[in-house]
Amino acid sequence: MWAYYVALALRSSGRSKALTALVIVLLAFGVSACMVSYAVFRATTSDPLPAKSSRLFVPQIDNFGPSYTWQNEPPDTLSYIDAVALWKARKARRQTLLYPAIWQVESVDQTTPVMSMHGDAVTADFFPMFDVPFRYGSGWTPHDDAQHASVVVISRHLNERLFHDQNSIGQEIQLDGKLFRIIGVLDRWNPRPRFYDLGSFGSNSNHAFDNAGDIYIPFTRATDMKKDSTSTSGCPTKSGQMDTSNWGAYLNSECDRIDAWVELATPGGVQRYREFLRNYAEEQQHLGRFAWSPNVRLRNLMRWMTHLQVTPRASTLSMLVSASFLLVVLVNVIGLMLARFMRRAPEIGIRRALGASRAAIYRQFLVEGATMGFVGGMLGVALTMLGLWGIGGLFESKIARLVHVDASLLSLTVVVAVIATVISALYPTWRAAQTQPAWQIKINN
Amino acid sequence: MAFSRAYMQLRPIIVALGRHKVATMLIVLQVALTLAVTSNALFIVATRIVHQSRATGTDEAHLFVIRNKWTIGQSTTLIHADIRTDLHALRHVAGVRDAFSSNDFPLAGYGESGISTRLKVKPDQAKRPQFAMVYAADVHAIDTLGVSLIAGRNFRPDEVGSIGPDGTLASPDIIITRSLARKLFPDGHALGKTVYLPGGPTTIIGIVDRLQGPLSVTRSSDGDSVLVPAHYIDPAGVVYLIRTAPKAAMGPVITAALRALQSRSGLRIIDPERGIVTMSEARAHAYATDRNVSLLMSILSGMLLLATAGGIVGLSSFWVSQRRRQIGIRRSLGASSGDILRYFHVENFLIVSGGIFPGVVLAVLANLGLMKAFYPMNRMPLSIPLLGALLLWVLGQLAVWGPARHAARVPPVVAIRAD
């Protein structure tokens, strides 16, 4: 029976070619516009660490006070004082402090020219916390952190440039003129978005889709070297200028420049850590450092990305406009379907007169709608692929290259097309099913 | 004449539309939605195009930048001497008109050594001081940038000092842009006035017409720049801004300038990929998002308008085919084919008009929603949805033209033929 309805649908489509073609083309464009936007949106909102993103949290402490915060939100990064205090408290299973920096990299024998490379100053837990893969060696230990050890973990890319991808563990390189021993070489690692030092760059920055850095050295060692963060740190002063007359003043200032992460395994642990943060801020208030009541946050990775508005505005806007486009297309399709079905009132009348039930008419026309939706969806698949191919011209290359076609996207295209068409066919079908058998026959003959 | 004949048809048209309530409502709804979406999308496009076509005030076609990083371990004294030697060398490269060193350059975006400051008009000012971006400059800065000094004078060589990344910003005199001058002194008398940098009082000795800061996103204060007579002494690096002579091709000048710098090796790192930026590259990069958003919105709006036109064509042709007998009767009763044509055009005009009012309301509501969700976004002037309405009227008339012409060709004899 279903196959018969599909055949009927195709035959009737043959009779009103233009209307059918219009419906299918409109559907295909509407659905594919949505799918292309969705593919970009999906790429820019994807979870960079699905296995454990719900266990990674960013603590925030308001050390600026109500007169310097934006909408009472604590700053995105911590001051050196707070960061080190949280780190030393060891109230979470794992915790890391980090900040982005640029290093001058030289090989010991100076066979390669001096390079300037990005990386992060991090603590030992960084590597296990973020599931960073190693090609050779490993990260360092908390002991190395305590010793301010001159050890470094380099990216595979840098290892290829300096050591031709050979195992370079134990070799030395110079960073900003100081010798560092290589203890680990990363395998390919490029989380998207680059979530871990996002706080340093603040919201709405383009940084989120940059490549991961090439150099990782202990936070304590970097601080010894007076290595500054590459981000612009916020400093709550009346003049708006940083209080950075010397390094010590900078470290002891309220300038925020350090990203902090904690790993908390259980909801109870999260609750306890939140309590701990509040207590810490309260203590600072009692000590007279904060002249305001505790204002702290503890967001997990995905919430953190939402808070920082990582998704490019262009992507969200295109999602909105494409969705409205599909809506307009569907209103359109309802009208066209209505025209198409009403035109066949005589046919329905005869079928009804010959004993077809209303339910049969419903079935027939909904199948017809679904068939058109399917054909529109197939055309939509082709247009989606074409659109994704052309996406490079519409989005920045570092975002465009994240966008990909996969089976789930293409099947979603067809599913959305079919469901949308069936929904738009509901009203026209209801109207068709209302056709009175005898009346139609009389009028037309 | 044609108008009055069309007017006479109004009543029958409205009565006829009443018999196609749902189909009519669908087109009305579609017009309203299309108007709401396209006017907002086109408003975004217009804003972005205006935004990205702003001039920096500099001679962009002849300007390029070298991001020069210093190798580690050089003292500030050495760096200062190196900058002077470098500038001397750069200014003598064939094809170079002028050059100066700074902390940042127009449209560089975040991530360079941007120095923002706040300028007070009174030393004990309670009101939040005026925000501005700072460029380290010297005697050659105005000529290199190609900005025009509209009042006051340029710096003198003896005034040029030095600033570093950690010091407090201070200078006995500064040159500011016109837009900043107007914000500081709305009465128009900024020249010669004293304002207060974080490091103390300073005199405005010159005003340049226009000079965009490194930012391209703040919109209202992107053009508020301050030139401070100083060399920027930062162990991390410096940027050299170089203006080529009018007839010199930029490529060879860049190569020659790099060669001139690298003749003294070991001092610096110039990244092979990101080290050299022409002003046009900086512009393309700074406004990439604006360009992409406007392109995307234009494509989607175009598709939306086409979809609406397609819908009107589809439904109108259906109506025409449904009313063949009715049209035939009217023709045999003496209606001219022009009357039939007008009937459909007037009908379409009425339906589209029915969608315009809710469409305008919806457009304004959508704009308010967007303003909330995407700060900063401006309020859309009412002229945009009205322009959109005009567009939809024209589009509707064009879309119905085909089916209407088809209807006008229906011969009177159809009336007596059984369909």
Interface residues (C-beta under 8 A of the other chain):
Chain A: A18 L19 L22 V23 V25 L26 F29 G30 A33 I102 Q104 V114 M115 S116 D176 G177 F201 N204 S205 N206 H207 T230 T232 S239 G240 Q241 M242 T244 S245 N246 P312 R313 A314 T316 L317 S318 V321 S322 S324 F325 L327 V328 V329 V331 N332 I334 G335 L336 L338 A339 R340 M342 R343 G393 L394 F395 E396 Y427 R431 N444
Chain B: V22 A23 L26 I27 L29 Q30 L33 T34 A36 V37 A41 I44 K69 T71 I72 G73 G109 Y110 G111 G114 S116 T117 R118 P129 F131 D166 G167 T168 L169 P198 V217 A236 I269 D271 A288 T289 N292 V293 L295 L296 M297 I299 L300 S301 M303 L304 A307 T308 G310 G311 V313 G314 L315 S317 F318 S321 Q322 F374 D419
